[in-house]
């Protein structure tokens, strides 16, 4: 999971909110982020430009469909000269959400169409690895696969007068594909995911939301009797929101631990990503809301018993949300990140902006 995937995946009832909405919703926009590094790394700068596109449509009282994809262009300036680039569509997700028991149980079915990059030149692999790191949290962390299908359910039940408990489980099957041009076919291992969540209000207008997600993935078959493995992942998330004068303050944190991988030809090392942040939503009038934010992110990794620091990142900035009309809302984002990256005993600085403009239309 990445910054773009963590928090949506932590909803207590994934798909439940969409199933209850009575609108058609379309979203698009553009975002650009770029990180410059001090001397000592393979890259001087990594940049990414993304245009996301999504449409959600409710059909009747119990059925919701949505489609999402994006165009992305990523580039890396190589130390010593040269540039690695990749551009094109990412995979397209088609999701169907069925309310089995309204307000309590939903069934989700997601088909991933391989419209993104599958067989890519081996020269672009370092670029893909750099954009996938959770520390930097790129908007588009991966660019394609062989497609696949996932299915699961989510449920919600009242606990007491005002609190609710949510549970969910899903399974994903990934289709075989050739990830590197001229290479062997890879068969992704099946992935199982379980969720448990809790939310509700408490004293003084405060509201708590928390979730725990456990993910396990079978070994990927690389061909020629080779396998790649990744350890089980445990992710915890908690957030508290509260009124603050005429504004609204949200405090949140999440931590993902990747356990030691099972034995295999190629094993992904252990990892630990921690993020804490705050966001203040301050109305500027009947149409506009200014939302300054601050987030600290920290990542450890390594195959040894004691993991080593990969780096840390402090991000600050603001969102400006403006209601353009009764049906359309626009968001302008401006952020700046600073931090440090550690690689093989080398410590280098990180600095870079993230800017974006998004539009949401509903009817």
TINUTOR-774209 format. One record per atom (N, C-alpha, C, O): x, y, z. Coordinates in steps of 0.02 Angstrom, whole numbers, padded with zeros to 5 digits, always signed. Example, Ala and Ser with C-alpha at 12.3 -4.5 7.8 and 13.67 -1.06 7.14 Angstrom:
2
+00660-00284+00390+00615-00225+00390+00660-00165+00390+00712-00166+00423+00642-00112+00354+00684-00053+00357+00645+00002+00394+00670+00057+00402
This chain:
363
+00042-00059+00000+00000+00000+00000+00044+00062+00000+00102+00061+00022+00015+00117-00025+00051+00179-00029+00009+00234+00000-00046+00224+00024+00038+00295-00005+00000+00351+00022-00068+00356-00013-00118+00372+00019-00068+00342-00079-00131+00347-00113-00177+00290-00096-00238+00298-00104-00153+00233-00072-00192+00175-00059-00206+00160+00011-00254+00124+00024-00167+00185+00058-00174+00169+00129-00242+00190+00156-00282+00148+00176-00255+00254+00157-00313+00278+00193-00379+00257+00162-00424+00237+00199-00388+00258+00095-00450+00232+00067-00461+00159+00086-00517+00138+00097-00406+00120+00089-00412+00049+00106-00428+00037+00179-00442-00020+00198-00426+00090+00220-00437+00081+00291-00508+00099+00313-00523+00097+00372-00551+00115+00266-00620+00128+00284-00649+00067+00320-00637+00010+00300-00686+00079+00372-00715+00023+00409-00760-00019+00364-00764-00080+00372-00793+00014+00319-00840-00021+00276-00824-00002+00204-00859+00040+00176-00773-00031+00173-00754-00013+00105-00813-00021+00057-00844-00074+00054-00827+00032+00020-00882+00030-00028-00949+00047+00002-00996+00060-00036-00956+00047+00068-01021+00059+00099-01044+00131+00086-01103+00143+00072-00998+00178+00092-01016+00247+00081-01039+00259+00010-01088+00294-00002-01004+00228-00038-01024+00236-00107-01092+00205-00120-01132+00231-00159-01105+00149-00087-01168+00115-00097-01227+00156-00071-01283+00149-00095-01214+00200-00021-01268+00240+00007-01276+00306-00029-01326+00340-00018-01228+00326-00071-01232+00390-00105-01286+00388-00159-01297+00335-00190-01318+00444-00171-01372+00447-00219-01352+00489-00279-01395+00524-00307-01289+00488-00298-01265+00533-00351-01220+00497-00400-01194+00443-00386-01212+00528-00457-01158+00511-00503-01101+00558-00487-01112+00618-00483-01042+00532-00479-00984+00573-00460-00928+00561-00509-00910+00503-00523-00900+00614-00536-00842+00610-00581-00786+00653-00553-00798+00709-00530-00725+00627-00555-00668+00664-00528-00610+00661-00577-00597+00610-00609-00575+00717-00583-00514+00720-00623-00472+00778-00598-00492+00815-00553-00414+00787-00628-00370+00841-00608-00300+00827-00632-00290+00790-00680-00252+00856-00598-00181+00846-00615-00139+00860-00553-00154+00905-00514-00087+00821-00544-00040+00832-00489+00031+00822-00513+00045+00782-00557+00077+00860-00482+00148+00855-00500+00188+00856-00435+00176+00896-00391+00236+00810-00430+00280+00807-00372+00350+00791-00396+00360+00754-00443+00399+00821-00362+00468+00814-00383+00513+00817-00321+00506+00863-00280+00560+00770-00315+00605+00767-00258+00677+00770-00282+00698+00730-00324+00714+00819-00255+00785+00824-00270+00826+00794-00213+00807+00800-00155+00881+00761-00229+00923+00726-00180+00993+00756-00180+01018+00779-00231+01023+00755-00121+01093+00775-00115+01138+00725-00150+01115+00672-00171+01201+00741-00158+01247+00698-00194+01260+00633-00155+01259+00632-00094+01272+00580-00192+01287+00516-00162+01239+00461-00180+01253+00402-00165+01182+00478-00213+01134+00427-00235+01138+00417-00310+01171+00454-00346+01103+00365-00333+01102+00350-00405+01062+00402-00444+01074+00413-00503+01014+00436-00409+00972+00486-00442+00984+00555-00411+00995+00561-00351+00981+00606-00453+00982+00675-00429+00912+00701-00415+00902+00741-00369+00864+00678-00454+00794+00702-00447+00747+00650-00476+00762+00618-00526+00688+00642-00444+00635+00600-00469+00571+00641-00471+00553+00673-00421+00537+00641-00528+00476+00681-00537+00420+00638-00564+00432+00588-00598+00358+00658-00548+00300+00621-00573+00242+00669-00585+00228+00712-00544+00209+00659-00641+00150+00698-00660+00092+00649-00670+00100+00600-00706+00035+00662-00638-00021+00614-00640-00086+00651-00656-00100+00704-00629-00126+00620-00700-00195+00644-00713-00242+00587-00695-00250+00541-00734-00273+00589-00637-00320+00536-00617-00389+00548-00647-00410+00605-00657-00424+00493-00661-00492+00496-00688-00534+00442-00654-00514+00384-00653-00591+00461-00626-00635+00411-00596-00708+00432-00603-00724+00492-00603-00752+00383-00610-00824+00394-00614-00859+00343-00571-00844+00284-00574-00907+00367-00530-00947+00323-00487-01020+00333-00503-01044+00390-00507-01057+00278-00511-01128+00282-00529-01168+00233-00486-01154+00173-00484-01219+00259-00454-01265+00216-00417-01322+00195-00463-01349+00236-00501-01340+00131-00460-01396+00104-00498-01445+00072-00450-01430+00020-00420-01502+00103-00441-01550+00077-00393-01527+00090-00322-01485+00133-00309-01556+00052-00276-01541+00062-00206-01483+00020-00180-01456+00035-00126-01462-00031-00217-01413-00078-00190-01351-00088-00233-01309-00129-00215-01345-00054-00289-01291-00070-00336-01253-00007-00355-01283+00044-00374-01187-00009-00349-01143+00046-00367-01087+00020-00410-01057-00032-00394-01073+00054-00465-01015+00037-00506-00969+00098-00511-00993+00155-00510-00905+00085-00515-00859+00140-00527-00800+00116-00567-00782+00057-00565-00769+00163-00602-00710+00149-00643-00658+00202-00627-00674+00260-00619-00595+00181-00624-00541+00228-00610-00478+00208-00646-00462+00149-00652-00442+00258-00670-00378+00248-00702-00339+00314-00696-00362+00360-00662-00282+00318-00729-00243+00379-00727-00191+00377-00782-00169+00323-00804-00171+00436-00804-00112+00443-00847-00056+00467-00803-00065+00514-00764+00002+00437-00809+00059+00457-00767+00123+00459-00809+00134+00419-00855+00164+00508-00792+00230+00514-00823+00281+00523-00767+00275+00569-00727+00330+00478-00764+00382+00482-00713+00450+00486-00746+00461+00458-00800+00495+00523-00714+00563+00530-00741+00612+00534-00683+00596+00558-00629+00672+00510-00696+00726+00513-00647+00789+00537-00681+00810+00511-00733+00820+00588-00651+00883+00614-00675+00939+00574-00643+00947+00575-00582+00979+00539-00683+01030+00494-00659+01094+00533-00643+01115+00576-00681+01123+00517-00585+01187+00549-00567+01239+00532-00620+01247+00473-00638+01275+00581-00643+01324+00570-00695+01298+00582-00765+01335+00578-00814+01233+00598-00770+01204+00613-00835+01154+00560-00858+01160+00502-00840+01105+00582-00897+01054+00537-00923+00989+00541-00884+00988+00564-00826+00935+00519-00916+00868+00522-00885+00831+00458-00902+00833+00433-00959+00796+00431-00852+00751+00373-00862+00680+00399-00860+00662+00434-00813+00639+00381-00909+00571+00405-00910+00522+00349-00926+00540+00298-00957+00461+00359-00904+00406+00314-00923+00342+00354-00921+00332+00396-00877+00297+00342-00970+00233+00377-00970+00180+00332-01002+00196+00289-01044+00119+00343-00982+00063+00304-01009+00009+00294-00957+00015+00318-00901-00043+00259-00976-00097+00243-00930-00074+00192-00878-00029+00152-00891-00104+00194-00819-00095+00141-00770-00153+00092-00780-00196+00103-00822-00154+00039-00741-00209-00010-00747-00275+00023-00729-00278+00070-00690-00329-00004-00758-00396+00022-00746-00434-00026-00700-00438-00086-00713-00463+00002-00647-00503-00038-00601-00578-00027-00614-00601+00030-00618-00615-00082-00620-00687-00080-00626-00715-00114-00564-00702-00173-00551-00755-00077-00524-00779-00103-00461-00855-00105-00461-00889-00059-00484-00882-00159-00435-00954-00166-00423-00965-00177-00349-00935-00221-00319-01009-00138-00319-01025-00143-00248-01099-00159-00241-01142-00121-00265-01115-00214-00209-01184-00236-00201-01201-00235-00127-01167-00266-00086-01254-00200-00109-01277-00198-00040-01320-00259-00027-01379-00261-00046-01291-00309+00005-01327-00371+00019-01379-00361+00073-01437-00380+00066-01357-00330+00128-01403-00309+00181-01393-00234+00190-01342-00214+00218-01439-00192+00167-01429-00120+00166-01404-00093+00233-01433-00105+00286-01348-00055+00229-01320-00025+00288-01279-00071+00332-01251-00049+00382-01276-00136+00314-01241-00184+00357-01190-00227+00321-01135-00236+00346-01207-00253+00263-01161-00298+00228-01159-00280+00154-01212-00274+00122-01099-00271+00127-01091-00259+00056-01042-00310+00027-00999-00336+00063-01050-00324-00038-01005-00369-00074-00970-00328-00128-01003-00292-00165-00903-00334-00132-00864-00297-00181-00832-00345-00231-00805-00398-00212-00834-00327-00294-00800-00364-00347-00761-00314-00389-00790-00267-00416-00696-00324-00395-00653-00278-00431-00615-00315-00486-00583-00366-00473-00621-00290-00546-00582-00316-00602-00530-00265-00623-00547-00207-00636-00467-00286-00628-00413-00242-00648-00394-00258-00720-00370-00313-00735-00404-00209-00765-00388-00217-00835-00317-00193-00846-00301-00137-00826-00274-00233-00878-00203-00214-00885-00191-00163-00940-00159-00177-00990-00217-00102-00928-00206-00047-00976-00140-00012-00963-00119+00031-01003-00105-00029-00908-00042+00003-00892+00017-00035-00920+00011-00077-00963+00076-00018-00894+00138-00049-00917+00143-00120-00890+00133-00131-00830+00159-00167-00933+00171-00235-00910+00244-00253-00926+00287-00252-00882+00258-00270-00989+00327-00284-01008+00364-00219-01022+00350-00185-01072+00412-00201-00979+00448-00138-00986+00522-00153-00995+00545-00206-00975+00560-00107-01024+00632-00116-01030+00666-00121-00962+00644-00088-00914+00718-00162-00957+00752-00170-00892+00784-00105-00868+00799-00098-00809+00794-00057-00914+00825+00007-00895+00778+00049-00852+00801+00095-00818+00712+00035-00853+00664+00075-00815+00651+00047-00745+00617+00079-00705+00677-00013-00730+00664-00044-00665+00686-00001-00606+00649+00004-00557+00745+00032-00608+00763+00075-00552+00713+00132-00541+00700+00151-00484+00684+00159-00594+00633+00211-00587+00572+00185-00552+00545+00218-00508+00548+00125-00571+00489+00096-00540+00501+00082-00466+00456+00092-00425+00562+00059-00450+00577+00046-00380+00577+00109-00338+00556+00109-00280+00601+00165-00367+00605+00228-00330+00536+00257-00318+00523+00283-00263+00491+00253-00366+00424+00282-00357+00380+00239-00311+00329+00263-00287+00400+00177-00299+00359+00132-00258+00372+00139-00183+00336+00110-00143+00424+00176-00163+00441+00180-00093+00386+00216-00054+00360+00268-00076+00369+00189+00005+00317+00219+00047+00341+00284+00079+00300+00327+00097+00406+00293+00086+00432+00353+00118+00413+00416+00078+00390+00465+00106+00424+00414+00013+00408+00471-00029+00333+00476-00043+00307+00531-00051+00299+00419-00047+00227+00418-00055+00203+00451-00119+00160+00495-00118+00230+00430-00176+00209+00458-00240+00135+00444-00252+00108+00393-00230+00102+00490-00287+00031+00482-00304+00019+00418-00343-00029+00382-00331+00063+00404-00391+00059+00342-00430+00120+00299-00413+00174+00312-00439+00112+00248-00370+00170+00208-00349+00187+00152-00397+00244+00128-00397+00139+00130-00438+00154+00076-00486+00117+00091-00551+00068+00128-00551+00140+00061-00605+00117+00081-00671+00084+00026-00711+00061+00038-00767+00079-00034-00684+00044-00085-00721+00060-00155-00697+00106-00167-00658+00019-00202-00721+00026-00273-00704-00009-00313-00759-00025-00286-00812-00020-00375-00745-00055-00417-00793-00131-00416-00783-00167-00454-00816-00154-00374-00737-00226-00372-00721-00243-00424-00668-00199-00459-00643-00307-00428-00652-00327-00476-00601-00399-00464-00578-00433-00420-00604-00420-00503-00530-00487-00499-00502-00483-00506-00427-00445-00547-00401-00521-00466-00391-00526-00473-00319-00599-00470-00298-00640-00437-00329-00615-00506-00244-00683-00508-00219-00680-00509-00143-00634-00536-00113-00731-00479-00112-00733-00478-00039-00797-00449-00013-00841-00428-00051-00802-00447+00053-00862-00419+00085-00840-00371+00139-00783-00373+00163-00885-00329+00159-00875-00284+00216-00941-00278+00253-00994-00278+00223-00936-00272+00319-00996-00268+00359-00988-00216+00414-00932-00198+00432-01044-00192+00439-01044-00143+00494-01102-00157+00540-01158-00171+00518-01089-00153+00605-01141-00166+00655-01135-00116+00712-01080-00096+00731-01191-00097+00739-01191-00050+00795-01164-00083+00858-01175-00142+00871-01129-00043+00897-01105-00065+00962-01125-00011+01013-01094+00042+01016-01175-00025+01052-01202+00027+01097-01246+00075+01058-01275+00057+01006-01252+00136+01083-01296+00184+01052-01265+00218+00991-01300+00230+00942-01200+00234+00994-01171+00277+00943-01110+00248+00907-01088+00276+00857-01082+00193+00931-01022+00166+00902-01038+00110+00853-01092+00081+00855-00991+00096+00808-01000+00044+00758-00936+00004+00750-00881+00030+00758-00944-00060+00735-00889-00105+00721-00893-00126+00649-00946-00143+00624-00836-00125+00615-00834-00146+00546-00786-00204+00536-00733-00205+00567-00803-00251+00493-00758-00306+00475-00759-00315+00400-00806-00294+00366-00708-00346+00374-00706-00359+00302-00652-00409+00285-00605-00419+00323-00658-00440+00227-00609-00487+00202-00611-00488+00126-00665-00478+00097-00555-00499+00095-00553-00501+00022-00497-00547-00002-00450-00562+00036-00502-00569-00064-00451-00610-00096-00438-00583-00166-00485-00566-00202-00374-00578-00184-00357-00553-00251-00317-00605-00289-00269-00635-00263-00337-00616-00352-00301-00659-00398-00269-00615-00452-00304-00575-00483-00204-00622-00462-00169-00584-00514-00152-00627-00573-00126-00683-00565-00165-00603-00634-00150-00640-00694-00075-00639-00709-00040-00592-00691-00052-00690-00742+00019-00695-00761+00036-00644-00815-00006-00626-00856+00098-00620-00813+00121-00573-00864+00197-00573-00865+00230-00602-00821+00225-00539-00915+00298-00533-00922+00317-00463-00899+00305-00415-00937+00346-00454-00840+00360-00387-00815+00417-00351-00850+00417-00290-00854+00466-00389-00876+00524-00358-00909+00530-00386-00980+00527-00447-00990+00537-00342-01028+00542-00364-01097+00600-00414-01106+00656-00402-01084+00583-00470-01139+00633-00521-01150+00644-00567-01091+00685-00612-01094+00606-00555-01036+00615-00596-00976+00564-00652-00972+00528-00666-01020+00561-00683-00914+00516-00739-00903+00447-00714-00879+00441-00659-00853+00398-00757-00888+00331-00741-00865+00328-00748-00789+00356-00794-00761+00292-00702-00756+00283-00705-00684+00210-00717-00668+00165-00688-00698+00198-00762-00619+00130-00775-00595+00125-00749-00524+00153-00779-00478+00089-00694-00514+00083-00665-00446+00048-00712-00399+00002-00748-00418+00070-00713-00337+00037-00753-00286-00029-00722-00264-00036-00661-00266-00077-00764-00245-00141-00739-00220-00132-00699-00155-00087-00714-00116-00175-00650-00146-00170-00607-00086-00235-00608-00047-00289-00599-00076-00230-00619+00018-00288-00618+00062-00280-00560+00111-00226-00547+00137-00336-00525+00124-00335-00467+00168-00394-00468+00215-00451-00482+00193-00382-00454+00278-00436-00451+00328-00434-00384+00363-00380-00357+00376-00492-00356+00379-00497-00290+00411-00542-00293+00472-00591-00331+00474-00524-00253+00520-00567-00242+00578-00564-00168+00596-00510-00139+00598-00622-00138+00609-00623-00067+00623-00672-00048+00677-00718-00087+00693-00663+00011+00705-00706+00036+00758-00711+00111+00751-00660+00145+00738-00770+00139+00758-00778+00211+00755-00838+00234+00795-00885+00197+00806-00835+00297+00817-00890+00325+00854-00871+00390+00889-00811+00406+00893-00920+00427+00914-00907+00491+00948-00890+00481+01022-00910+00432+01052-00854+00529+01049-00844+00531+01121-00841+00604+01142-00846+00649+01100-00832+00617+01206-00843+00682+01238-00823+00744+01199-00772+00745+01165-00865+00795+01204-00849+00861+01176-00849+00865+01101-00812+00905+01073-00889+00825+01067-00893+00828+00994-00837+00794+00958-00830+00801+00898-00795+00756+00994-00740+00720+00962-00765+00656+00930-00816+00628+00949-00727+00632+00880-00746+00572+00845-00683+00530+00832-00632+00556+00810-00688+00465+00847-00631+00419+00839-00645+00370+00782-00701+00346+00773-00593+00357+00743-00598+00306+00691-00532+00267+00690-00479+00297+00685-00536+00201+00694-00475+00160+00693-00486+00096+00655-00542+00072+00649-00432+00067+00630-00437+00005+00592-00372-00034+00597-00319-00006+00608-00378-00100+00587-00322-00145+00585-00329-00188+00522-00382-00218+00511-00277-00192+00482-00279-00229+00419-00221-00280+00418-00164-00262+00430-00238-00342+00404-00187-00395+00399-00188-00423+00328-00240-00441+00302-00128-00425+00296-00123-00447+00227-00070-00502+00221-00015-00495+00248-00087-00555+00187-00039-00608+00173-00040-00625+00099-00093-00628+00068+00019-00635+00070+00026-00646-00002+00067-00709-00014+00120-00719+00016+00043-00751-00058+00080-00811-00077+00140-00792-00120+00143-00736-00145+00187-00838-00129+00248-00824-00167+00231-00812-00240+00187-00844-00269+00268-00765-00271+00263-00753-00342+00307-00804-00379+00365-00814-00361+00280-00835-00431+00318-00882-00471+00353-00845-00527+00320-00818-00572+00420-00842-00525+00459-00805-00574+00480-00848-00634+00511-00823-00680+00463-00912-00633+00485-00958-00685+00554-00984-00671+00590-00958-00628+00574-01035-00707+00640-01066-00699+00652-01086-00626+00708-01080-00601+00599-01110-00593+00603-01134-00523+00624-01079-00474+00653-01093-00422+00608-01017-00490+00623-00961-00445+00559-00931-00417+00507-00930-00451+00563-00907-00355+00506-00875-00323+00529-00812-00287+00585-00808-00261+00485-00763-00285+00496-00704-00243+00443-00704-00189+00385-00721-00201+00463-00685-00129+00417-00687-00072+00417-00621-00034+00467-00584-00035+00362-00606-00002+00355-00547+00039+00321-00568+00104+00275-00609+00104+00343-00539+00159+00315-00557+00224+00244-00530+00233+00224-00483+00199+00208-00559+00280+00141-00535+00296+00146-00463+00321+00195-00443+00352+00094-00423+00306+00093-00352+00326+00036-00340+00375-00019-00365+00367+00052-00301+00426+00003-00280+00476+00001-00204+00477+00053-00172+00486-00057-00176+00467-00063-00103+00465-00116-00080+00514-00173-00105+00514-00098-00032+00556-00145-00003+00604-00154+00070+00590-00107+00106+00572-00215+00094+00597-00232+00164+00582-00278+00190+00636-00323+00155+00659-00267+00253+00657-00311+00285+00706-00315+00359+00691-00266+00390+00670-00374+00388+00700-00384+00459+00689-00435+00486+00738-00484+00452+00755-00424+00547+00760-00471+00582+00803-00485+00650+00773-00438+00687+00756-00548+00667+00766-00567+00733+00741-00607+00769+00795-00642+00738+00834-00602+00836+00795-00634+00875+00848-00645+00946+00825-00607+00971+00783-00697+00979+00851-00706+01050+00835-00653+01093+00869-00631+01077+00924-00633+01147+00836-00585+01194+00864-00607+01264+00843-00588+01289+00790-00648+01296+00886-00678+01359+00867-00726+01347+00809-00769+01303+00813-00719+01387+00756-00760+01375+00697-00725+01331+00647-00748+01324+00590-00670+01300+00667-00632+01255+00624-00641+01183+00649-00676+01169+00697-00607+01137+00613-00610+01066+00631-00540+01037+00626-00508+01042+00573-00516+01007+00680-00449+00980+00683-00451+00904+00680-00491+00872+00715-00408+00875+00638-00402+00802+00632-00330+00782+00646-00283+00810+00618-00321+00733+00691-00256+00705+00707-00257+00631+00687-00305+00596+00701-00205+00608+00654-00206+00539+00630-00136+00508+00633-00086+00544+00639-00134+00443+00630-00071+00407+00627-00082+00337+00599-00135+00307+00611-00034+00311+00564-00038+00242+00541+00033+00211+00539+00083+00246+00531+00035+00147+00548+00098+00110+00548+00088+00044+00511+00041+00007+00523+00135+00030+00466+00134-00032+00428+00198-00071+00444+00253-00044+00436+00190-00133+00466+00247-00177+00479+00246-00235+00429+00197-00272+00424+00301-00243+00394+00309-00300+00349+00355-00350+00383+00413-00335+00396+00329-00409+00396+00366-00459+00433+00417-00494+00388+00418-00484+00327+00459-00535+00418+00510-00571+00380+00477-00616+00328+00429-00652+00343+00503-00615+00267+00475-00654+00213+00489-00728+00222+00539-00748+00253+00445-00769+00195+00457-00841+00194+00517-00856+00148+00532-00816+00104+00550-00912+00158+00608-00929+00116+00589-00930+00042+00536-00956+00024+00633-00902+00000+00621-00901-00071+00684-00881-00107+00734-00861-00076+00683-00885-00174+00741-00866-00213+00757-00792-00204+00815-00773-00195+00705-00751-00205+00711-00679-00195+00662-00660-00141+00602-00672-00148+00686-00630-00086+00642-00612-00030+00644-00537-00018+00698-00506-00018+00585-00508-00009+00581-00437+00008+00599-00428+00082+00570-00463+00124+00644-00383+00098+00664-00375+00168+00608-00347+00211+00558-00320+00186+00616-00354+00277+00567-00327+00323+00563-00252+00317+00608-00220+00290+00507-00223+00341+00500-00151+00337+00452-00125+00389+00410-00163+00415+00458-00061+00404+00414-00029+00452+00406+00044+00432+00455+00081+00432+00345+00064+00415+00330+00133+00396+00283+00163+00448+00232+00133+00465+00301+00221+00474+00261+00256+00524+00246+00326+00499+00290+00361+00474+00183+00347+00506+00164+00415+00486+00116+00443+00538+00071+00409+00562+00127+00506+00556+00081+00543+00600+00070+00611+00569+00114+00640+00538+00009+00637+00578-00006+00701+00547-00064+00737+00578-00100+00710+00620-00074+00799+00555-00129+00841+00579-00155+00883+00521-00117+00902+00476-00220+00897+00523-00252+00937+00471-00305+00981+00503-00344+00958+00545-00306+01044+00484-00354+01092+00511-00397+01117+00454-00372+01148+00407-00463+01105+00458-00510+01130+00407-00541+01194+00433-00580+01194+00480-00523+01250+00401-00546+01316+00423-00588+01348+00369-00562+01364+00315-00654+01359+00381-00696+01392+00331-00674+01465+00319-00660+01501+00367-00673+01484+00257-00658+01554+00238-00720+01591+00216-00717+01650+00199-00776+01556+00215-00838+01584+00192-00886+01528+00174-00872+01470+00189-00942+01544+00143-00990+01492+00126-00966+01443+00072-00994+01389+00066-00916+01462+00033-00894+01420-00022-00824+01391-00014-00809+01339-00043-00781+01423+00026-00710+01404+00028-00690+01377+00096-00714+01401+00148-00645+01328+00095-00615+01300+00156-00540+01293+00146-00518+01262+00097-00502+01320+00192-00429+01315+00190-00407+01261+00239-00429+01260+00297-00364+01214+00216-00346+01156+00257-00270+01148+00260-00241+01110+00221-00236+01185+00306-00164+01173+00315-00152+01104+00346-00193+01079+00384-00096+01073+00329-00081+01005+00353-00007+00999+00368+00035+01036+00344+00008+00949+00410+00077+00934+00429+00081+00858+00440+00041+00830+00477+00131+00826+00408+00139+00754+00416+00213+00736+00421+00255+00763+00386+00227+00689+00467+00295+00662+00475+00293+00588+00458+00250+00551+00482+00339+00567+00415+00342+00496+00394+00413+00469+00404+00462+00504+00393+00416+00406+00426+00479+00375+00447+00478+00303+00424+00428+00269+00432+00533+00279+00394+00535+00210+00368+00599+00175+00387+00654+00203+00382+00591+00113+00411+00646+00068+00425+00642+00008+00379+00588-00011+00358+00700-00022+00362+00699-00081+00320+00764-00119+00330+00811-00094+00361+00767-00180+00303+00828-00219+00306+00814-00292+00322+00764-00308+00354+00858-00337+00300+00848-00409+00312+00871-00431+00381+00852-00486+00402+00910-00390+00416+00937-00411+00481+00884-00409+00535+00829-00383+00525+00902-00436+00593+00856-00437+00650+00838-00366+00671+00781-00352+00689+00888-00321+00669+00876-00250+00684+00875-00211+00618+00925-00209+00583+00818-00181+00602+00812-00144+00539+00849-00078+00543+00861-00051+00597+00867-00052+00485+00904+00011+00480+00858+00066+00453+00809+00052+00419+00876+00127+00469+00837+00185+00447+00845+00195+00372+00901+00204+00347+00788+00194+00336+00789+00212+00265+00785+00287+00256+00817+00315+00212+00745+00320+00299+00741+00392+00294+00680+00419+00330+00639+00380+00357+00674+00485+00332+00615+00518+00360+00597+00577+00316+00639+00603+00279+00535+00598+00321+00509+00652+00279+00459+00693+00319+00414+00665+00350+00465+00758+00316+00418+00804+00347+00384+00843+00291+00417+00877+00251+00318+00838+00288+00280+00870+00234+00232+00921+00264+00198+00907+00313+00229+00980+00235+00182+01031+00256+00153+01066+00195+00182+01064+00141+00097+01098+00204+00064+01132+00149-00008+01146+00165-00028+01148+00223-00047+01157+00113-00118+01172+00124-00159+01152+00063-00134+01150+00006-00222+01137+00075-00271+01127+00023-00322+01184+00026-00340+01206+00080-00344+01206-00031-00398+01255-00035-00455+01223-00073-00450+01210-00133-00510+01212-00037-00569+01180-00067-00621+01234-00080-00637+01273-00035-00647+01237-00141-00694+01290-00160-00753+01259-00197-00745+01221-00244-00812+01276-00174-00874+01252-00206-00888+01295-00266-00909+01353-00260-00876+01268-00326-00884+01305-00388-00957+01316-00406-00975+01368-00433-00999+01267-00389-01071+01271-00402-01105+01220-00358-01073+01189-00315-01171+01212-00367-01206+01162-00327-01184+01091-00343-01195+01045-00304-01152+01083-00401-01133+01016-00422-01057+01005-00426-01035+00947-00430-01018+01057-00425-00946+01050-00436-00906+01081-00380-00923+01134-00353-00851+01047-00362-00805+01072-00311-00733+01065-00337-00715+01014-00367-00693+01116-00325-00623+01114-00345-00577+01116-00285-00593+01146-00234-00519+01084-00291-00469+01083-00238-00401+01099-00268-00380+01070-00318-00367+01147-00237-00298+01164-00256-00253+01143-00199-00266+01159-00141-00200+01106-00215-00153+01080-00165-00084+01109-00176-00060+01114-00233-00051+01127-00122+00019+01151-00125+00055+01127-00063+00036+01144-00007+00107+01085-00072+00143+01056-00016+00218+01057-00029+00241+01061-00086+00257+01054+00025+00329+01050+00020+00354+00997+00069+00333+00996+00127+00399+00954+00046+00426+00901+00088+00502+00910+00095+00536+00926+00046+00527+00898+00156+00599+00898+00168+00615+00838+00212+00574+00816+00252+00675+00811+00203+00693+00753+00243+00763+00728+00227+00804+00764+00199+00774+00666+00247+00840+00634+00238+00830+00562+00215+00784+00528+00239+00873+00539+00170+00872+00471+00145+00939+00439+00160+00991+00469+00148+00937+00377+00185+00999+00340+00202+01006+00281+00155+00959+00243+00145+01066+00273+00127+01077+00218+00080+01150+00195+00086+01196+00231+00066+01160+00135+00113+01227+00107+00117+01276+00150+00154+01333+00158+00133+01256+00179+00209+01300+00221+00248+01302+00293+00225+01334+00335+00256+01269+00308+00169+01266+00376+00143+01202+00409+00164+01148+00379+00159+01206+00471+00189+01147+00509+00210+01141+00571+00166+01188+00611+00163+01085+00578+00132+01076+00635+00087+01010+00670+00102+00964+00640+00130+01006+00733+00084+00946+00772+00096+00894+00760+00041+00911+00742-00015+00830+00770+00059+00774+00767+00013+00735+00832+00018+00722+00856+00073+00716+00861-00038+00673+00919-00037+00633+00920-00102+00661+00906-00156+00569+00936-00098+00530+00937-00158+00458+00959-00147+00432+00950-00092+00427+00988-00198+00357+01010-00194+00308+00958-00220+00326+00913-00258+00246+00966-00199+00190+00930-00228+00134+00981-00239+00112+01014-00192+00111+00989-00301+00058+01036-00316+00006+00999-00358+00021+00952-00395-00057+01021-00352-00110+00987-00389-00174+01028-00391-00184+01074-00351-00216+01011-00438-00282+01041-00444-00331+00985-00462-00320+00949-00511-00384+00978-00423-00433+00925-00434-00503+00954-00439-00518+01005-00408-00545+00921-00478-00615+00942-00485-00660+00882-00475-00647+00828-00501-00713+00891-00436-00763+00838-00424-00832+00865-00445-00852+00919-00424-00866+00826-00486-00933+00846-00510-00982+00792-00490-00969+00733-00498-01039+00812-00464-01089+00764-00441-01159+00786-00461-01172+00846-00467-01203+00737-00470-01274+00754-00482-01316+00697-00454-01378+00700-00458
